[in-house]
Amino acid sequence: KRRTVDLNATVHGSVVRHSLLKGISAQIVSAAEKVDAGLPTAITVSGVIAVGTSHGLALVFDTNQALRLCLGTKATGAEFGAVSALSINHDCSRLLCGFAKGQV
């Protein structure tokens, strides 16, 4: 039996908001097909949205879901593995990437 969930419902006291990232999803699928960017493996959200991929890239999107930066290369991914963890500092000036083979 399936339940319907109202995505626009307001829950009092909640600090988390459910948001569909259709624009980012479409761009990740496109990048995976066109330039072999890999599949998403990690995500972090702050003033920007960063998505790590299985081929070692970090894709940075603004709040309008427009791609702003593509960091790394497939050579980086071959050497260090997939992005397994991401973190953005408080003022969004640094993005920390952890890789599957242990490098940061």
N, C-alpha and C positions, 0 to 999 in steps of 0.2 A: 504494500500500500504506500503510495507516494504522498508526501505532504507538499503543499504549496507554501513557498516562503515569500513574504512581502519584502522586497529589497529596499523599499522606501520607508519602512516602518522605523520609528524613532524609539530607541530603547534608552530609558533614563538611566544615567549613571554609567553608560558605556563609554569607553575610551577608544574603541576600535570601530572603524567604519568599513563596511563591505563595499568594495568598488571593483567593477569589472574593467580590466585593462585590455579592451579589444584592440585598440590601436597598437599597443606594444606587442600583443600576441601576433597580430598580422605581420608586423615588421620583423619579428624574430623568425617566423615561418619563412618569410621572404628571404631573409639573410641566410638562413640555413640552406635554402634551395639554390640561391644565386651565387653566394660566395663561400659556401661550405663553412658557415660560422659555428655550426653545431647546435645542439639542443640546450635549452635553459637548464642550469644546474643549481643556481643560487640567485637570491634577490635581496636587495636592501632598499629601504625607502627613507628618505629624509627630505631635503629641499629638492632633490632629484630622485629618480628611480634608476638603480643600477641592476643589470642582469648579467650574471656570469654564464658562460657556455661550456659545453663539453669539449670544445676545441681550444680552451684557454683564453677566450676573448671576454672583455667586459664592455657591455653596451650601456651607455648612459642616456637616459631620456629625461626631458623636462616634464613639468606637471601637466602639460598639454599632450603628453605622450609622443612628442616629436623626438627623433633620434638626434642627440647633440654630439656624442663622441663614441668612437669605436676604439677601445684601447687594447693593445696587444696584437700579436700576430699568430698565425697558425704554427709558426716555428716555436713560439713561446709555449703554445699548447702541447706540441710534440715533446718539448723538453720537460715541462713541469706538470702536465696533465690538465685535467678539467679544473675549472674554478669551483672550489668546494665551499668557500665562505667569502662574504663581502661585508664591509662596514664603511660607513661614511662618517667623518668627524663632524663636530657640532656646526661649524660654519661652512660646510660643504666644500672645503678647499682640498681635501685629501680623500682618496678612495683606497682602502686597504683590501687586497685580494689574497686569499689563501688558496693554494693549489693542492690537488689530490696527492702529489708526491712529496708534500711537506713544506714547500717553499712558501714564503710570504712576500 
